Amino acid sequence: MGRRPKTTAKKIIEFVLSKKAEDVMLFDLRKITSVTDFFVICTGVSDVQVKAIADAVITGCKKKKIKIYHVEGMDSLTWVLVDFVDIVLHVFQPEVRKYYQLERLWGDATIEKFSYEDEEAVK
C-alpha cells in the first residue's frame, strides 16, 4: 500500500486536533482483530463540531493523497465514520460515544490518548 498505517493514523489525529476534538484516542488493534489495524476515536461536542472535524480529515487526507474508502454519518452528525480500511476514524457526539462504549468493547487494545493541548507532540 506504500504507507504505514500508524503514521497515517497520527496524521488523522493531527487533523482532528486541528478542530479541537476532545478525548482523542488511538487504538492499536493489530494483535486482537483482523478487521482493521487502528481505530481513531474522538468527540465533537455538537453537530457543527463533528462536521468540522470530519471535513478537516476529509480535506486533509485529499491534500495528502490518503485514500478514504467510505464515509458515513454525515447526514445525522451524531457519529461519523471515515473508513481507510486499515484505519477507521469514529467522530462521536458525547452521548452517542457513551452509549456505544467502543473503549470498553476494544479495551484489550493498546491505547494512546491525545488532546489539542498536545497537538505539537503528535507531529
C-alpha positions as a Markdown table, in Angstrom:
| # | Residue | x | y | z |
|---|---|---|---|---|
| 1 | Met | 0.0 | 0.0 | 0.0 |
| 2 | Gly | 3.0 | 2.2 | 0.3 |
| 3 | Arg | 2.1 | 3.9 | 3.6 |
| 4 | Arg | 2.4 | 3.0 | 7.2 |
| 5 | Pro | -0.9 | 2.8 | 9.0 |
| 6 | Lys | 0.3 | 4.2 | 12.3 |
| 7 | Thr | 2.0 | 7.2 | 10.6 |
| 8 | Thr | -1.3 | 7.8 | 8.7 |
| 9 | Ala | -3.3 | 7.4 | 11.9 |
| 10 | Lys | -1.1 | 10.1 | 13.6 |
| 11 | Lys | -1.8 | 12.4 | 10.6 |
| 12 | Ile | -5.5 | 11.8 | 11.0 |
| 13 | Ile | -5.1 | 12.7 | 14.7 |
| 14 | Glu | -3.4 | 16.0 | 13.7 |
| 15 | Phe | -6.4 | 16.8 | 11.5 |
| 16 | Val | -9.0 | 16.1 | 14.3 |
| 17 | Leu | -6.9 | 18.0 | 16.9 |
| 18 | Ser | -6.9 | 21.0 | 14.5 |
| 19 | Lys | -10.6 | 21.3 | 15.1 |
| 20 | Lys | -10.2 | 20.8 | 18.9 |
| 21 | Ala | -11.7 | 17.3 | 19.0 |
| 22 | Glu | -12.0 | 16.0 | 22.6 |
| 23 | Asp | -11.0 | 12.7 | 24.2 |
| 24 | Val | -8.9 | 11.6 | 21.2 |
| 25 | Met | -7.7 | 8.0 | 21.4 |
| 26 | Leu | -5.7 | 5.8 | 19.1 |
| 27 | Phe | -6.5 | 2.0 | 19.5 |
| 28 | Asp | -3.9 | -0.4 | 18.1 |
| 29 | Leu | -6.0 | -3.4 | 17.1 |
| 30 | Arg | -3.3 | -5.3 | 15.1 |
| 31 | Lys | -2.9 | -8.0 | 17.8 |
| 32 | Ile | -6.6 | -8.5 | 18.6 |
| 33 | Thr | -8.5 | -8.4 | 15.3 |
| 34 | Ser | -8.1 | -8.6 | 11.5 |
| 35 | Val | -10.9 | -6.2 | 10.9 |
| 36 | Thr | -8.6 | -3.1 | 10.9 |
| 37 | Asp | -5.2 | -2.1 | 12.3 |
| 38 | Phe | -6.2 | 1.1 | 14.1 |
| 39 | Phe | -9.2 | 3.0 | 15.4 |
| 40 | Val | -9.1 | 6.7 | 16.0 |
| 41 | Ile | -11.9 | 7.7 | 18.3 |
| 42 | Cys | -12.8 | 11.3 | 19.2 |
| 43 | Thr | -15.6 | 13.5 | 20.4 |
| 44 | Gly | -17.1 | 16.7 | 18.9 |
| 45 | Val | -19.5 | 18.4 | 21.3 |
| 46 | Ser | -22.0 | 19.4 | 18.7 |
| 47 | Asp | -23.1 | 18.5 | 15.2 |
| 48 | Val | -21.3 | 21.6 | 13.9 |
| 49 | Gln | -18.0 | 20.4 | 15.5 |
| 50 | Val | -18.5 | 16.8 | 14.4 |
| 51 | Lys | -18.9 | 18.1 | 10.8 |
| 52 | Ala | -15.9 | 20.4 | 11.2 |
| 53 | Ile | -13.7 | 17.5 | 12.4 |
| 54 | Ala | -14.9 | 15.1 | 9.7 |
| 55 | Asp | -14.4 | 17.8 | 7.0 |
| 56 | Ala | -10.9 | 18.6 | 8.2 |
| 57 | Val | -10.0 | 14.9 | 8.0 |
| 58 | Ile | -11.5 | 14.5 | 4.5 |
| 59 | Thr | -9.9 | 17.7 | 3.2 |
| 60 | Gly | -6.6 | 17.0 | 4.8 |
| 61 | Cys | -6.5 | 13.4 | 3.5 |
| 62 | Lys | -7.3 | 14.6 | 0.0 |
| 63 | Lys | -4.4 | 17.1 | 0.2 |
| 64 | Lys | -2.0 | 14.4 | 1.5 |
| 65 | Lys | -3.3 | 11.8 | -1.1 |
| 66 | Ile | -4.5 | 9.5 | 1.7 |
| 67 | Lys | -7.3 | 7.3 | 0.2 |
| 68 | Ile | -10.7 | 7.3 | 2.0 |
| 69 | Tyr | -12.8 | 4.3 | 1.1 |
| 70 | His | -16.0 | 5.2 | 2.8 |
| 71 | Val | -17.7 | 7.9 | 4.9 |
| 72 | Glu | -21.0 | 7.5 | 6.7 |
| 73 | Gly | -23.0 | 9.5 | 9.2 |
| 74 | Met | -22.6 | 13.0 | 7.6 |
| 75 | Asp | -26.4 | 13.2 | 7.4 |
| 76 | Ser | -27.0 | 12.9 | 11.2 |
| 77 | Leu | -23.6 | 14.1 | 12.5 |
| 78 | Thr | -24.0 | 12.2 | 15.8 |
| 79 | Trp | -21.5 | 9.5 | 14.7 |
| 80 | Val | -19.4 | 10.0 | 11.6 |
| 81 | Leu | -17.3 | 7.0 | 10.5 |
| 82 | Val | -14.4 | 7.5 | 8.0 |
| 83 | Asp | -13.0 | 4.2 | 6.7 |
| 84 | Phe | -9.4 | 4.0 | 5.4 |
| 85 | Val | -9.6 | 0.1 | 5.6 |
| 86 | Asp | -6.5 | -0.2 | 7.8 |
| 87 | Ile | -7.7 | 2.7 | 10.0 |
| 88 | Val | -11.2 | 3.6 | 11.0 |
| 89 | Leu | -12.0 | 7.1 | 12.4 |
| 90 | His | -15.0 | 7.5 | 14.6 |
| 91 | Val | -16.2 | 11.0 | 15.4 |
| 92 | Phe | -18.9 | 11.0 | 18.1 |
| 93 | Gln | -21.1 | 13.4 | 19.9 |
| 94 | Pro | -20.7 | 12.7 | 23.6 |
| 95 | Glu | -24.0 | 10.9 | 24.3 |
| 96 | Val | -23.5 | 8.6 | 21.3 |
| 97 | Arg | -19.9 | 7.8 | 22.3 |
| 98 | Lys | -21.1 | 7.0 | 25.8 |
| 99 | Tyr | -23.9 | 4.8 | 24.5 |
| 100 | Tyr | -21.7 | 2.6 | 22.2 |
| 101 | Gln | -18.7 | 2.5 | 24.5 |
| 102 | Leu | -16.1 | 1.4 | 21.9 |
| 103 | Glu | -13.5 | 2.0 | 24.6 |
| 104 | Arg | -14.9 | -0.9 | 26.6 |
| 105 | Leu | -15.5 | -3.1 | 23.5 |
| 106 | Trp | -11.9 | -2.7 | 22.3 |
| 107 | Gly | -10.4 | -2.4 | 25.8 |
| 108 | Asp | -7.8 | -5.1 | 25.1 |
| 109 | Ala | -6.1 | -2.8 | 22.6 |
| 110 | Thr | -3.1 | -0.7 | 23.3 |
| 111 | Ile | -4.5 | 2.8 | 23.6 |
| 112 | Glu | -2.8 | 6.2 | 23.3 |
| 113 | Lys | -4.5 | 9.4 | 24.3 |
| 114 | Phe | -4.2 | 12.8 | 22.7 |
| 115 | Ser | -5.5 | 16.3 | 23.3 |
| 116 | Tyr | -5.3 | 19.5 | 21.4 |
| 117 | Glu | -3.1 | 20.9 | 24.2 |
| 118 | Asp | -0.6 | 18.3 | 23.0 |
| 119 | Glu | -1.1 | 18.9 | 19.3 |
| 120 | Glu | 2.5 | 19.7 | 18.6 |
| 121 | Ala | 3.6 | 16.5 | 20.2 |
| 122 | Val | 1.7 | 14.4 | 17.6 |
| 123 | Lys | 3.5 | 16.0 | 14.6 |
